Amino acid sequence: MTHSRRGTAVAWLLLAPALLLFLYFKFIPMALGLWKSFFKVQPFLGDEWVGLDNYRTIMTDEAFAGAVGHSLLLAVGTTGGSLALGLGLALLIEGPARYLWFVRAAVFLPVVTTMAAVAEVWRIMYHPGDSGLLNTILGWIAIDPQPFLASEHSSLWSIMGMNVWRGAPYDMMIFLAGLVGIDRTLYEAAAVDGATTRHRLRYITLPALRPVFWILFTLAAIRGLRVFVEVYVLTNGGPNGSSEVIMTLIYKLGFQRNELGVASAGGVVLFAATLVLTLVVQLMRRRQAR
């Protein structure tokens, strides 16, 4: 065996455990989900082939249409908010100063904290009474207590606020990596020409970060569409379905109503939407790069 082939064999051998885990816990369940989406799943009674009926059911369901709308609104708001806040944080703490490593680590902590724990903390902070943490702070500036998660009009926006808070530090780190790659001589030349900070940001920083924006937009949009844990912990889709998203609806269809075939169809639709979104973003990025 040649040296190159031996190296390839060793690489595949090292990758084999991870690939087997992916196969067993991801790809096989995905294939089974696609297969089950064409059946009326009846445990102990045998599955009944229904063709595309599950897809017709899910696509004509008013609850699913509402969940799609909530998911899109949450994805757009979370993506825009986390990108803007992440860029602002990156610009504020960019630099070679020694103490900045501590600031970056502290700001990044929400990303590495378990989502269930973060959501539970925010659920307590969102307590609608006068004694709630956020309402207490609002009271200091003479603002009446807000219902937050308890209101149909503010529950989705409250979830969005928590998602922006947790997603912005991740975007910040990617922006910081992009800022490091910008040629500093461009800033020096612009300063010599009398360019203000705003002009340098507009004509140097933002154009140079364009590839980073595309990457983060794709990741944030997918993350927004597939949101589940925070909604499940904070509101479980309530009140009155005002914060129901695709993932929580699929969960309820499959594990509460025992409509596993319809839930599988919903999962396939979500996967297709995510795939189309990714392809569209990549196509737009390539066209702009030309």
SULFENGI-V353229 format. One record per residue. N is the residue number from 1. PHI is phi in degrees with one decimal (none if undefined). NEAR is the number of other ideal C-beta (glycine too) atoms within 10 Angstrom. Layout:
BEGIN
n: {N N}
phi: {PHI PHI}
near: {NEAR NEAR}
END
This chain:
BEGIN
n: {1 2 3 4 5 6 7 8 9 10 11 12 13 14 15 16 17 18 19 20 21 22 23 24 25 26 27 28 29 30 31 32 33 34 35 36 37 38 39 40 41 42 43 44 45 46 47 48 49 50 51 52 53 54 55 56 57 58 59 60 61 62 63 64 65 66 67 68 69 70 71 72 73 74 75 76 77 78 79 80 81 82 83 84 85 86 87 88 89 90 91 92 93 94 95 96 97 98 99 100 101 102 103 104 105 106 107 108 109 110 111 112 113 114 115 116 117 118 119 120 121 122 123 124 125 126 127 128 129 130 131 132 133 134 135 136 137 138 139 140 141 142 143 144 145 146 147 148 149 150 151 152 153 154 155 156 157 158 159 160 161 162 163 164 165 166 167 168 169 170 171 172 173 174 175 176 177 178 179 180 181 182 183 184 185 186 187 188 189 190 191 192 193 194 195 196 197 198 199 200 201 202 203 204 205 206 207 208 209 210 211 212 213 214 215 216 217 218 219 220 221 222 223 224 225 226 227 228 229 230 231 232 233 234 235 236 237 238 239 240 241 242 243 244 245 246 247 248 249 250 251 252 253 254 255 256 257 258 259 260 261 262 263 264 265 266 267 268 269 270 271 272 273 274 275 276 277 278 279 280 281 282 283 284 285 286 287 288 289 290}
phi: {none -69.7 -63.1 -66.1 -68.0 -63.2 -64.5 -64.2 -64.7 -64.5 -61.2 -65.0 -64.8 -71.1 -80.2 -55.4 -59.3 -65.8 -65.4 -65.6 -64.3 -61.3 -62.7 -76.9 -98.3 -125.9 -74.0 -65.6 -60.7 -63.6 -64.9 -65.2 -63.0 -62.7 -65.4 -68.2 -66.9 -100.9 -127.2 -90.0 -76.2 -131.1 -56.4 72.0 -111.4 96.2 -76.0 -114.6 -67.9 -126.1 65.1 -93.9 -60.9 -62.6 -69.9 -64.7 -62.9 -71.0 -76.5 -101.9 -79.2 -62.7 -64.2 -67.7 -62.0 -63.8 -65.7 -63.0 -61.1 -64.6 -64.4 -65.2 -62.0 -65.7 -65.9 -65.4 -64.7 -65.9 -63.1 -63.1 -65.9 -69.3 -66.2 -64.6 -67.9 -63.2 -65.2 -60.5 -64.5 -62.6 -67.2 -73.9 -109.4 -76.6 147.8 -90.1 -58.1 -65.8 -70.5 -68.3 -61.3 -69.1 -62.9 -62.9 -63.3 -65.4 -67.1 -79.6 -54.5 -57.8 -69.3 -91.2 -86.4 -56.7 -59.8 -61.5 -67.5 -61.3 -63.9 -66.4 -62.8 -68.3 -62.3 -69.0 -64.6 -83.3 -51.1 -74.1 -76.6 -62.3 -84.6 -62.1 -60.0 -67.0 -67.4 -63.7 -65.1 -64.1 -64.0 -64.1 -110.1 62.9 -107.3 -62.9 -58.4 -106.0 -77.0 52.5 -71.3 -83.8 -113.2 -66.2 -86.4 -123.6 -63.4 -66.7 -67.2 -67.4 -63.1 -60.2 -60.8 -66.3 -65.3 -63.7 -59.3 -83.6 -85.0 -60.3 -61.3 -63.8 -62.1 -59.3 -65.6 -67.9 -62.6 -60.8 -63.5 -68.9 -66.0 -63.1 -81.4 -80.8 -65.3 -68.1 -65.2 -65.2 -66.0 -64.1 -65.1 -66.0 -65.0 -63.9 -78.0 89.6 -70.4 -79.8 -59.5 -63.9 -68.1 -65.3 -65.0 -73.9 -102.0 -119.6 -67.3 -63.0 -61.3 -69.7 -91.2 -56.7 -60.5 -65.9 -59.7 -63.0 -62.6 -67.5 -63.0 -62.2 -64.0 -68.4 -65.7 -63.9 -61.5 -69.4 -71.4 -101.7 -64.4 -146.2 -58.4 -64.3 -68.4 -62.6 -75.5 -76.0 -133.6 54.5 91.2 -90.3 -75.7 55.3 73.5 -72.2 -122.5 -66.8 -118.5 -59.5 -66.3 -68.6 -66.6 -61.4 -60.2 -67.4 -62.0 -79.8 -110.1 -109.5 -97.6 60.4 -100.6 -67.9 -66.2 -66.3 -63.2 -63.7 -62.7 -62.4 -64.1 -65.7 -61.8 -64.3 -62.2 -63.6 -63.6 -64.1 -64.1 -62.9 -60.1 -63.2 -65.3 -63.8 -63.5 -65.9 -65.1 -63.7 -65.1 -68.3 -64.5 -70.5 -66.8 -72.6}
near: {8 7 7 8 9 10 11 12 11 10 10 10 9 10 11 10 9 9 12 10 10 12 11 10 10 10 11 11 12 13 10 11 18 14 11 21 23 18 18 17 20 12 8 4 8 9 15 11 9 18 9 11 16 25 19 13 17 26 14 9 16 8 14 21 12 16 24 21 13 24 24 16 15 23 22 14 18 25 24 15 19 26 22 13 17 24 24 13 21 25 16 12 17 17 11 5 9 7 9 14 10 9 13 17 11 11 18 15 10 16 16 9 12 9 18 12 10 19 21 14 14 23 17 11 16 24 17 16 10 11 9 19 13 18 20 14 11 15 13 7 6 6 10 8 16 16 17 23 23 16 15 13 9 18 26 23 15 23 27 23 18 22 27 21 15 21 24 25 22 19 28 26 16 19 24 19 11 20 17 9 10 15 10 8 8 15 15 10 12 16 12 8 8 7 17 10 12 8 12 15 13 12 13 17 20 12 9 15 19 12 13 20 17 17 14 22 18 18 18 25 20 17 17 23 21 16 22 14 14 23 26 18 18 21 25 13 23 16 15 9 17 17 26 25 30 25 21 23 24 23 19 18 25 20 11 9 10 13 20 21 26 26 25 25 28 29 23 19 18 19 14 10 17 15 11 10 16 14 10 12 17 12 10 12 16 10 8 10 9 4}
END
